[in-house]
């Protein structure tokens, strides 16, 4: 397959590849699929939020005394039906939950792209949903980080007061721990985020965090390609702090590899890694970092995660019967998460 052809192969394939992203509200779920969206573009990538499949609007939930984290407050049967239809290439009438007023807007036609991202509180809550998802990601920020992010988002974008956001988080916490956090054990990869070891102000001012990507060992890779980080430009050109660490951890009783980044990598280092991933995945160009810029630890995690997801998609394309009938081969394993 020529190095520039894989996007075309995806576009022509009948297979709809589904990425599921789970995590609490305000946990940064959208951030960690940004690289996939940037690499493949709007023609090939679309997204559905599971909030659209709430069973009750905001006023009804308040009257019932429940949060949207409770499974009964959601229409998972409809989500399963729609996801089956989307993987079959069918257009659905997707419900729309309006966060501005807490009510439902009229359904809209939604046609699947070849890469479909579904994100929300419960993408792995049922066995059927798990079977329909090709790659599962769980995003698990430190409680202090999640609190800061959610306050910023809900105050600036949804018109809440900081006090109202904090009160809602406390009310939701038991349901999060009971219904959302346990889904972590079904994920193929888990992202953990903490404030930078170089100071919380670095996180808040430059969006630099301490980010760990926890994964199982990769059992299928296209070829052995050097994904190492070049020390020369770090030693000679970098003017900002950076850390990379690999550890093995016991996560929910399972040994997993944790690749941790903190700080910022300069353009020369990041671009070489992008080029290596282009060679490995047969997808190009990958240009997430612009000339002269720095790539944050979060951006590094996005890049490595995109490489893992693209590898998974290529493995599916190589499986017998996929191009002919859209059949789904088995997954590449799951992982657990220790923090609930």
Secondary structure as GFF3:
##gff-version 3
##sequence-region A 1 340
A	DSSP	alpha_helix	6	12	.	.	.	ID=ss1
A	DSSP	beta_strand	17	22	.	.	.	ID=ss2
A	DSSP	three_ten_helix	30	33	.	.	.	ID=ss3
A	DSSP	alpha_helix	34	40	.	.	.	ID=ss4
A	DSSP	beta_strand	45	49	.	.	.	ID=ss5
A	DSSP	three_ten_helix	50	53	.	.	.	ID=ss6
A	DSSP	alpha_helix	58	64	.	.	.	ID=ss7
A	DSSP	three_ten_helix	71	73	.	.	.	ID=ss8
A	DSSP	alpha_helix	76	87	.	.	.	ID=ss9
A	DSSP	beta_strand	92	98	.	.	.	ID=ss10
A	DSSP	beta_strand	103	110	.	.	.	ID=ss11
A	DSSP	beta_strand	115	120	.	.	.	ID=ss12
A	DSSP	alpha_helix	127	132	.	.	.	ID=ss13
A	DSSP	beta_strand	135	141	.	.	.	ID=ss14
A	DSSP	alpha_helix	143	158	.	.	.	ID=ss15
A	DSSP	alpha_helix	162	175	.	.	.	ID=ss16
A	DSSP	pi_helix	176	180	.	.	.	ID=ss17
A	DSSP	three_ten_helix	181	186	.	.	.	ID=ss18
A	DSSP	beta_strand	189	195	.	.	.	ID=ss19
A	DSSP	alpha_helix	200	206	.	.	.	ID=ss20
A	DSSP	beta_strand	209	215	.	.	.	ID=ss21
A	DSSP	alpha_helix	231	237	.	.	.	ID=ss22
A	DSSP	beta_strand	242	251	.	.	.	ID=ss23
A	DSSP	beta_strand	254	266	.	.	.	ID=ss24
A	DSSP	alpha_helix	267	281	.	.	.	ID=ss25
A	DSSP	beta_strand	294	296	.	.	.	ID=ss26
A	DSSP	alpha_helix	297	318	.	.	.	ID=ss27
A	DSSP	alpha_helix	322	325	.	.	.	ID=ss28
###
